[in-house]
Amino acid sequence: MQWQTRITFEADKRSGAPCVRGLRITVGDVLGWLAAGDSIADILADNPELERDDVVACLHYAAARERGTWRVAA
């Protein structure tokens, strides 16, 4: 999966934090829900604007950040 197709960066939205498809849901929100024990199904039920691939993209983005390969082309 190419996380770049689903994770967006907008300076005027959530202080420029990486968000899902321009929504006001950040990657940090999604990762926090997963870390708290929510399943993907739980997250999707609570946030109908999200898709399964959005949650997976958040995980791919987090992995890329950890590897240091997350930079977005200018």
Backbone bond lengths (Angstrom), bond angles and torsions (degrees), N, CA, C in turn:
res aa  C-N    CA-C-N  psi(-1)  N-CA   C-N-CA  omega(-1)  CA-C   N-CA-C  phi
1 M - - - 1.459 - - 1.521 109.26 -
2 Q 1.296 115.55 139.71 1.457 122.28 173.72 1.520 108.35 -95.36
3 W 1.324 117.59 103.20 1.459 120.62 -178.51 1.518 111.51 -61.88
4 Q 1.329 117.58 -24.80 1.460 121.64 -177.21 1.527 113.21 -61.06
5 T 1.325 117.68 -20.37 1.460 120.26 179.73 1.524 111.89 -81.45
6 R 1.336 117.54 -11.42 1.470 120.76 -176.11 1.515 114.33 -124.24
7 I 1.321 118.85 -20.22 1.460 121.92 -178.75 1.518 108.45 -101.68
8 T 1.332 115.04 125.55 1.463 120.15 -176.38 1.524 110.54 -119.78
9 F 1.309 114.57 157.40 1.461 122.54 178.95 1.520 108.07 -128.50
10 E 1.320 117.41 115.80 1.461 122.09 179.39 1.527 107.65 -131.92
11 A 1.321 115.98 121.48 1.465 120.60 -175.38 1.526 112.75 -57.58
12 D 1.327 117.21 -32.32 1.464 120.58 -176.29 1.538 113.62 -91.94
13 K 1.315 117.14 6.43 1.466 120.67 -179.88 1.525 108.95 -122.76
14 R 1.333 115.85 120.69 1.462 122.88 178.55 1.536 111.08 50.79
15 S 1.339 114.91 40.72 1.472 122.81 176.48 1.524 113.03 57.56
16 G 1.316 116.48 31.09 1.459 120.71 177.44 1.517 115.25 81.48
17 A 1.329 116.76 5.17 1.470 120.11 178.64 1.525 109.31 -64.42
18 P 1.334 117.22 150.69 1.464 119.24 177.43 1.527 109.90 -64.00
19 C 1.328 115.22 127.34 1.462 122.38 -177.45 1.522 110.01 -120.07
20 V 1.303 115.26 165.51 1.462 121.62 178.89 1.525 108.77 -90.50
21 R 1.328 116.17 116.41 1.472 124.13 174.50 1.529 114.09 45.86
22 G 1.304 117.65 39.06 1.463 120.30 177.55 1.512 114.36 77.33
23 L 1.320 117.24 1.39 1.459 120.91 176.52 1.528 108.60 -75.17
24 R 1.306 116.94 173.56 1.454 120.81 177.74 1.532 111.67 -91.05
25 I 1.314 116.32 19.08 1.461 122.36 176.35 1.522 107.35 -99.68
26 T 1.336 115.46 120.97 1.463 119.19 -177.58 1.526 111.39 -89.48
27 V 1.318 113.66 161.38 1.463 119.50 172.38 1.518 108.90 -57.28
28 G 1.324 116.92 -40.38 1.462 121.00 178.40 1.513 113.08 -60.14
29 D 1.330 116.66 -38.30 1.471 120.03 175.98 1.530 110.05 -58.86
30 V 1.320 115.43 -50.79 1.466 120.75 -176.58 1.526 110.62 -63.47
31 L 1.326 116.98 -45.30 1.463 119.92 179.37 1.521 111.12 -63.31
32 G 1.316 116.64 -37.64 1.456 120.68 177.65 1.512 112.16 -63.27
33 W 1.326 116.64 -41.61 1.467 120.29 178.02 1.525 110.94 -63.39
34 L 1.340 115.31 -43.04 1.462 118.83 178.43 1.531 110.36 -64.23
35 A 1.320 117.16 -43.01 1.464 121.18 -179.99 1.526 111.78 -63.86
36 A 1.332 116.09 -29.80 1.468 120.49 178.87 1.525 112.37 -78.13
37 G 1.336 116.41 -4.62 1.455 120.03 177.03 1.508 115.28 104.13
38 D 1.338 117.22 0.75 1.464 118.91 177.20 1.528 109.47 -68.99
39 S 1.303 116.53 140.99 1.466 120.99 175.03 1.524 108.78 -84.52
40 I 1.299 115.53 167.05 1.473 118.97 175.23 1.519 109.18 -59.31
41 A 1.320 117.27 -40.67 1.469 120.33 178.68 1.522 111.34 -60.71
42 D 1.338 117.26 -40.67 1.468 120.95 177.36 1.529 110.91 -61.09
43 I 1.322 115.11 -46.55 1.469 120.30 -177.85 1.520 110.52 -62.15
44 L 1.326 116.23 -43.66 1.468 120.02 -179.74 1.522 111.51 -66.56
45 A 1.328 117.16 -36.63 1.464 120.40 178.94 1.526 110.95 -66.83
46 D 1.331 116.92 -37.09 1.464 121.58 -179.45 1.524 113.27 -80.99
47 N 1.326 116.63 -18.76 1.475 122.05 -176.07 1.523 109.13 -135.45
48 P 1.330 117.72 77.71 1.466 120.51 -173.47 1.531 114.51 -61.99
49 E 1.346 117.30 -15.46 1.452 119.50 177.81 1.528 112.08 -76.77
50 L 1.326 117.29 -12.99 1.460 121.51 178.19 1.519 111.10 -88.82
51 E 1.319 114.12 154.75 1.459 122.28 175.05 1.523 107.98 -119.62
52 R 1.313 116.57 158.34 1.465 120.60 179.81 1.525 110.99 -53.45
53 D 1.317 117.38 -42.74 1.463 120.66 -179.36 1.527 112.25 -63.08
54 D 1.330 118.16 -25.52 1.466 120.95 175.66 1.524 110.40 -65.44
55 V 1.321 116.22 -44.59 1.468 121.02 -179.55 1.525 109.35 -65.08
56 V 1.315 117.04 -43.71 1.460 121.28 178.51 1.526 110.08 -62.94
57 A 1.321 117.51 -39.80 1.466 121.04 178.35 1.525 110.91 -61.83
58 C 1.327 117.76 -36.58 1.463 121.11 176.82 1.522 110.42 -61.63
59 L 1.318 116.68 -40.94 1.463 120.48 178.07 1.523 111.51 -66.57
60 H 1.320 116.65 -41.10 1.467 120.30 177.53 1.529 110.67 -64.49
61 Y 1.319 116.87 -41.51 1.460 120.73 177.93 1.530 110.12 -61.55
62 A 1.337 117.11 -45.55 1.464 120.94 179.85 1.530 110.75 -60.85
63 A 1.317 117.09 -40.44 1.460 120.83 178.15 1.526 110.58 -65.13
64 A 1.315 116.55 -41.52 1.465 120.33 178.54 1.529 110.97 -64.33
65 R 1.329 117.07 -40.68 1.476 120.53 176.21 1.517 110.43 -60.40
66 E 1.316 116.70 -43.31 1.461 121.07 -179.14 1.531 111.09 -63.13
67 R 1.333 116.11 -37.92 1.468 120.80 178.83 1.523 111.92 -78.57
68 G 1.333 117.05 -15.03 1.460 120.78 -177.16 1.521 113.53 82.32
69 T 1.324 116.04 20.61 1.483 120.43 -177.70 1.516 111.98 -113.39
70 W 1.316 118.46 25.58 1.469 122.17 -170.68 1.518 114.49 -91.72
71 R 1.292 119.76 -7.89 1.467 121.24 -173.24 1.521 112.23 -54.21
72 V 1.318 114.18 140.08 1.464 121.39 178.00 1.513 107.92 -95.33
73 A 1.311 117.13 135.54 1.466 120.45 178.87 1.512 110.09 -64.33
74 A 1.302 116.24 138.35 1.483 121.34 -179.09 1.508 110.91 -79.08
